[in-house]
């Protein structure tokens, strides 16, 4: 393995709270990240049509900055017994470098800080890469359903109690 590849594997990333001012850049990032799925699903995935300024005004989100730009985003919504991971997206140019892992770790820390020990999420069944990604990270399928014309797969992960 050459050193350049190793540098891409663990990039210098700064994760910080997302703000409504990030909405434009987050929207562009989401467009890039979800574009490959449009053909598979037969329509735009729901995250591509969200108003990220409104989402970030009321929700909890984080961005991963790499070289002065937003390279990843995670958005989570607290629920009574779990934290819903509403969106996790990484710029396709840097997917596979650990940015998603860093954001997912931040979401998990946030859940535990809220006293929540379960993270729930859903993805489209046509997004097979996402299903495999989450399963490798301990998420387990809990249900499948068709909602709003999307064939969704629901997954959950129990978090260990904080030490």
C-alpha positions in Angstrom: 0.0 0.0 0.0 1.5 3.4 -1.0 1.6 6.3 1.4 -0.9 8.4 -0.7 -3.5 5.8 -0.3 -2.9 5.6 3.4 -3.3 9.4 3.7 -6.7 9.1 1.9 -7.8 6.4 4.3 -7.6 8.6 7.4 -7.9 12.2 6.2 -7.5 15.3 8.4 -11.1 16.0 9.0 -12.7 18.4 11.4 -16.2 17.5 12.6 -18.3 20.4 13.9 -21.9 21.2 14.5 -23.8 22.2 11.4 -25.5 25.5 11.1 -28.2 26.9 8.8 -25.4 28.8 7.1 -24.1 25.4 5.9 -27.3 24.6 4.1 -26.2 25.5 0.6 -23.0 23.5 0.7 -24.9 20.6 2.4 -27.5 20.6 -0.3 -24.8 20.4 -3.0 -23.1 17.6 -1.1 -26.3 15.6 -0.8 -27.0 16.0 -4.5 -23.6 14.5 -5.3 -23.8 11.7 -2.8 -27.3 10.6 -3.8 -27.1 11.1 -7.6 -25.9 7.6 -8.4 -29.2 6.2 -6.9 -31.6 8.1 -9.0 -31.6 5.6 -11.8 -31.8 2.6 -9.5 -34.8 4.0 -7.5 -36.4 5.6 -10.6 -36.7 8.9 -8.9 -34.8 11.3 -6.7 -34.1 9.9 -3.2 -36.0 11.9 -0.5 -32.8 13.6 1.0 -32.2 15.3 -2.3 -35.3 17.4 -2.0 -35.0 18.5 1.7 -34.8 22.1 2.6 -31.5 21.9 4.5 -31.8 25.4 5.9 -35.1 24.5 7.6 -33.7 21.1 8.7 -30.6 22.7 10.3 -32.8 25.3 12.0 -34.7 22.6 14.0 -32.5 19.5 13.8 -29.1 18.4 15.1 -26.5 18.1 12.4 -22.7 17.8 12.0 -20.5 18.5 9.1 -17.1 17.0 8.3 -14.7 19.6 6.8 -11.8 18.6 4.7 -9.5 21.0 3.1 -11.8 23.9 3.9 -15.0 22.4 2.4 -17.8 20.3 3.7 -17.1 16.7 2.7 -19.8 15.0 4.8 -22.9 15.6 6.8 -25.0 13.8 9.4 -28.4 14.8 10.6 -30.1 13.3 13.6 -33.5 13.7 15.2 -34.1 12.7 18.8 -37.2 10.6 19.5 -38.5 9.4 22.8 -36.6 6.1 22.9 -34.0 6.5 20.1 -32.1 8.8 17.9 -33.1 8.8 14.3 -30.2 9.1 11.9 -32.1 11.0 9.2 -29.2 11.4 6.8 -25.5 10.5 6.5 -23.9 11.6 3.2 -20.3 11.8 2.1 -18.9 13.4 -1.0 -18.3 10.6 -3.5 -14.7 11.9 -4.1 -13.8 11.0 -0.5 -16.1 8.0 0.3 -14.2 5.2 1.8 -11.8 7.4 3.7 -13.4 7.3 7.1 -15.4 10.5 7.0 -18.7 8.6 7.4 -17.2 6.7 10.4 -16.3 10.0 12.0 -19.8 11.4 11.5 -21.4 8.2 12.7 -19.3 8.2 15.9 -20.5 11.8 16.5 -24.1 10.8 16.1 -23.5 7.9 18.6 -21.9 10.2 21.1 -24.8 12.6 20.8 -27.3 9.7 21.4 -25.5 8.6 24.5 -25.3 12.2 25.8 -29.1 12.4 25.4 -29.4 9.1 27.4 -30.5 7.2 24.3 -29.0 3.8 23.6 -30.5 3.0 20.2 -30.0 4.6 16.8 -32.6 4.0 14.1 -32.3 4.8 10.5 -33.8 3.8 7.1 -32.5 3.6 3.6 -33.9 2.6 0.3 -33.6 -1.1 -0.5 -32.0 -0.2 -3.9 -29.1 1.4 -2.0 -27.4 -1.9 -1.4 -24.1 -0.2 -0.5 -25.7 1.6 2.3 -27.3 -1.6 3.7 -23.9 -3.3 3.7 -22.2 -0.2 5.2 -24.6 -0.1 8.2 -24.6 -3.8 8.7 -20.8 -3.8 9.0 -21.2 -1.2 11.7 -23.6 -3.3 13.8 -27.0 -2.1 12.5 -29.6 -4.8 12.1 -32.6 -4.8 9.8 -35.9 -4.4 11.8 -38.5 -3.9 9.0 -39.2 -3.1 5.4 -42.1 -1.0 4.1 -43.2 1.1 1.3 -43.7 4.8 2.2 -44.2 7.8 0.0 -43.4 5.6 -3.0 -40.0 4.5 -1.6 -39.2 0.9 -0.6 -37.5 1.5 2.7 -35.4 -0.8 4.9 -35.3 0.1 8.6 -32.3 -0.6 10.7 -31.3 -0.1 14.4 -28.3 -0.4 16.5 -28.1 -0.7 20.3 -25.3 1.4 21.8 -23.4 0.2 24.8 -23.9 2.1 28.1 -21.4 4.9 28.6 -18.5 3.9 30.9 
